[in-house]
């Protein structure tokens, strides 16, 4: 049955699609973008099917080439995997619709390399999420990173330098991860995650395991842009083409967080990283500092994309905070925040891209009258911003509520204060935009309506609608996440 | 005692030394090409760690012989073949970025580029 092969089809279709993009581009350059949309749509449908299968029939394990793990490579799908897969594939699909016009203006005439890399990036990220083998994870991480470096460098004048700095940081991170994996392999002789989780308890307490954990945590923290290691992120997101910023902000850092959760809670057991070695409490404190520092730095920015990038640093802090507090409720909140941050930040970056498409404005003090000029786009921006602040009934409220509740449950009042304070700071930096957009001009002033093109507007509105829908029906994703969380943290 | 340990595990000493040199090159040098050289040294030192960890003393190449023989662990070699491909592609992306940066700014000195991009 073909449904048995869904995990590998997800990856094969992507690489097949990337391989055929240049051939399709040779026939007609205009066909590249619909082709990328088609491929990412297939991947999205497969991810939905996988989530459905996992919820209906329990965890899936796919053996590549029929080789039994731990000798062969295994693709293991459980609820966490499937949930993140749906988010990543969904964002890739919707951004690919949006990207046709946006990238057509910002990167004209480069459709072939652009969409080849786009599909490689989306497939690489899906590969990181689906694989059950640590070395395979490293390979997919590098595949997606290399595509991301190249895509960022397609942006404006300063993008090459931003991409170069990202590449240096990314290579340090990937090399650390590779070295950490090497230590795990030398100690246990296996690379399979499930097998590692059985063999590792035998060597708990050995200093070499501590080194391996340190290397992998630092490596993945660079990839997720956890606060002191976030330096690559603002430049990369500011100078990349708008659609690529939207894609990376929505998915790439989340994939890193997924890998961190997977390594900490599945490969190494939760009790070890929480009690024996305080990795988690260290991450929580860094995340708390990052939440505040990201928000404060965002207030200081006047470029809209740079502001959103710093706000990403702060929002990533929330997710890590939830994971680091490591109790049922906070963990649920953290994983739910992966969904909510993907929805709202992708939407916000798309709006900033739409403004750049229509007017070329990047400075937030020049946005005056934009509320009349692009009413639907700015409406979607307000929805995203309200969700970032955490106002009900948006999804941002649901996840922040769970995070605060989890912090209370853990008895750590400090983090509740951090969450509330950061919500306030978030309100401050979004208020500056609201003020300019809606109250910057006199009522009498005539401004011609000049809305973004439909292929850009529809994905933006879908994201805004999803922010609301996921907020109103937040109990559905929460129930799904809880099944996984309770299995890991009893 | 210490000397014995160093001689017994000299491969690890070498890889750590190379790694530190590479890391310094990536962080400390201001010239972009030197940064890339540092990056390559950094990556290859890790490959060296993998390959040396695979060694079995007195082992032969892992090929099928008529008589059973001790052979080295082939898996790390295979892993590192993949990682070498990754490293080469990273270097290629890096060098092409450097070409673009040079065309844009006319220099490869990071400080000067930072000044120019203000």
Interface residues (C-beta under 8 A of the other chain):
Chain A: X135 X138 X139 X142 X146 X149 X150 X153 X157 X158 X160 X161 X163 X164 X167 X168 X171 X172 X174 X175 X178 X179 X182 X185 X186
Chain B: X23 X26 X32 X35 X39 X42 X43 X46 X49 X50 X53 X76 X79 X82 X83 X86 X89 X90 X93 X94 X97 X98 X100 X101 X104 X113 X117
